[in-house]
């Protein structure tokens, strides 16, 4: 029960943050994707950088072991899913998190359609998972668990910089967010 309450509180806080950042408004997302208004992009980059920096710092101080993160395997299914997600995100101007938060804006029917479409898609995928598995989708391009930086001796990485690399990349994300302009002049 505690986990459910915590999930509701954290989900509500996430929705509140999305709403206040303007990321729940489809127009703002589309403006970001068209590179017209970078306000939401700045917020996203800074949030990713801050979270990464806090995780890396906590790991370097021995407070938290990043090696315990659950890393998902990379395969053709993940790549295909990412392409479908990206196309839908670009076309609709919403992703699952921002769609729920956008219920506070006009056009609730469009938002409801997106949420219902996402749930339908997830349900259809769960029904067809065995078929996709039999077709070899998850064996194609199977790279196993892989990370950008070396966070555990058990998991291969693209770079061997380790936790310090995560901290440096996180700081770079925050710096980029700081210097990005809010509006792009045509």
Secondary structure, DSSP 8 states (H G I E B T S, - for coil): -HHHHHHHHHHHHHHHHHHHHTTTSHHHHHHHHTTSB-HHHHHHHHHHHHHHHHHHHHHHTTS--GGGS---EE-HHHHHHHHHHHHHHHHHS--HHHHHHGGGSS-HHHHHHHHHHHHHHHHHHHHHHHHHHHTTTTTTT--EEEEEE---TTSEEEES-THHHHHHHHHHHHHHHHHS-SB---
